[in-house]
């Protein structure tokens, strides 16, 4: 049936304004167990997050129309979005940025350039840790 999402696939929303980065994420994740949804700015991303209620969101922090931290804040206010694992995927690699993102409420942080071989495992790691309530460990082991 066309248009029907496979019940075994998790919905994964990618919010990324850089076309090259978006295409790379799609290429890496299309053969993984995810139904991919994409948005290219913050407002569209928030709208799709609320409308689609994905299991996972990979989100750039610097986005046009609405930034990643603002989207996160809006989603955290909503009970219907509490299940979503929200991962910052960003080139903001300055000292303290990862800690700032995690303290703000992101469930994970992946710096760009992404490692295409590690990405699927990193996503699953963050999903499992959110469900278990564990604190996130350093990801250098990936």
C-alpha positions as CSV (number, residue, x, y, z in Angstrom):
1,X,0.0,0.0,0.0
2,X,1.4,3.3,-1.0
3,X,1.6,6.0,1.7
4,X,1.4,3.6,4.6
5,X,4.3,3.6,7.0
6,X,5.8,0.2,7.9
7,X,4.8,-0.4,11.5
8,X,8.3,-1.8,12.2
9,X,10.0,1.3,11.1
10,X,10.6,4.2,13.4
11,X,9.7,7.7,12.1
12,X,12.8,9.8,11.9
13,X,12.5,13.6,11.2
14,X,15.6,15.3,9.9
15,X,15.6,19.1,10.3
16,X,18.5,20.4,8.3
17,X,18.8,23.6,6.1
18,X,22.0,22.6,4.4
19,X,21.1,20.6,1.3
20,X,24.4,18.7,1.2
21,X,24.1,17.7,4.9
22,X,20.4,16.7,4.4
23,X,21.2,14.5,1.4
24,X,24.1,12.8,3.2
25,X,21.9,12.1,6.3
26,X,19.2,10.7,4.0
27,X,21.7,8.6,2.0
28,X,23.2,7.1,5.2
29,X,19.8,6.4,6.9
30,X,17.6,5.3,4.0
31,X,18.6,1.6,4.4
32,X,18.1,1.7,8.1
33,X,14.8,0.8,9.9
34,X,13.5,4.4,9.6
35,X,10.7,6.1,7.8
36,X,12.5,9.4,6.9
37,X,10.8,12.7,7.0
38,X,12.6,16.0,6.2
39,X,12.3,19.7,6.9
40,X,14.6,22.4,5.7
41,X,13.8,25.2,8.2
42,X,12.8,25.5,11.9
43,X,9.2,26.4,11.4
44,X,8.6,23.5,9.0
45,X,10.5,21.2,11.3
46,X,8.3,22.2,14.3
47,X,5.2,21.7,12.3
48,X,6.2,18.3,11.0
49,X,7.4,17.2,14.5
50,X,3.9,18.1,16.0
51,X,2.0,16.6,13.0
52,X,4.0,13.5,12.5
53,X,5.1,12.8,16.1
54,X,8.3,11.0,15.0
55,X,10.3,8.6,17.2
56,X,13.5,10.5,16.6
57,X,14.5,14.0,15.4
58,X,18.0,14.8,14.1
59,X,18.2,18.5,14.1
60,X,20.7,21.2,13.3
61,X,20.9,23.9,15.9
62,X,21.4,26.9,13.5
63,X,18.3,26.9,11.3
64,X,16.4,29.6,9.4
65,X,13.1,30.9,10.7
66,X,13.4,29.2,14.1
67,X,16.5,27.8,15.8
68,X,17.1,24.3,17.1
69,X,17.0,25.4,20.8
70,X,13.6,27.2,20.2
71,X,12.2,24.1,18.5
72,X,13.4,21.9,21.4
73,X,11.8,24.3,24.0
74,X,8.5,24.1,22.1
75,X,8.5,20.3,21.8
76,X,9.5,19.8,25.5
77,X,6.3,21.8,26.5
78,X,4.1,19.2,24.8
79,X,3.2,16.0,26.5
80,X,2.4,14.4,23.1
81,X,6.1,14.9,22.1
82,X,7.7,13.6,25.3
83,X,8.5,10.3,23.7
84,X,10.7,11.8,20.9
85,X,14.4,11.3,21.1
86,X,15.8,14.7,20.0
87,X,19.4,14.7,18.8
88,X,21.4,17.9,17.9
89,X,23.5,17.4,14.8
90,X,25.6,20.5,14.4
91,X,28.9,22.1,13.3
92,X,28.9,24.0,16.6
93,X,31.9,22.2,18.0
94,X,33.1,24.9,20.3
95,X,34.1,24.0,23.8
96,X,31.1,23.6,26.0
97,X,28.5,23.4,23.1
98,X,27.8,19.7,23.7
99,X,27.2,20.2,27.4
100,X,25.0,23.3,26.6
101,X,22.9,21.2,24.2
102,X,22.5,18.3,26.7
103,X,21.6,20.7,29.5
104,X,19.0,22.4,27.3
105,X,17.3,19.0,26.9
106,X,18.7,17.4,23.8
107,X,18.9,13.6,24.2
108,X,22.1,13.5,22.2
109,X,24.7,15.5,20.4
110,X,26.5,14.6,17.2
111,X,29.1,17.0,15.8
112,X,29.6,17.6,12.1
113,X,31.2,16.3,10.0
114,X,29.3,13.2,10.9
115,X,30.9,9.8,10.7
116,X,28.7,7.9,8.3
117,X,29.8,4.6,9.7
118,X,29.0,5.5,13.3
119,X,25.8,7.4,12.8
120,X,23.2,4.6,12.9
121,X,24.8,3.2,16.1
122,X,24.9,6.7,17.7
123,X,21.2,7.2,17.0
124,X,20.3,3.8,18.5
125,X,22.5,4.6,21.5
126,X,20.6,7.8,22.2
127,X,17.2,6.1,21.8
128,X,18.1,3.4,24.3
129,X,19.5,5.9,26.8
130,X,16.4,8.0,26.6
131,X,14.2,5.0,27.3
132,X,16.3,3.8,30.2
133,X,16.8,7.2,31.7
134,X,20.6,6.7,31.8
135,X,23.0,9.6,31.7
136,X,24.8,9.9,28.4
137,X,28.4,8.6,28.3
138,X,31.2,10.1,26.2
139,X,30.7,9.0,22.6
140,X,34.4,8.6,21.8
141,X,33.9,4.8,22.0
142,X,32.0,4.8,18.7
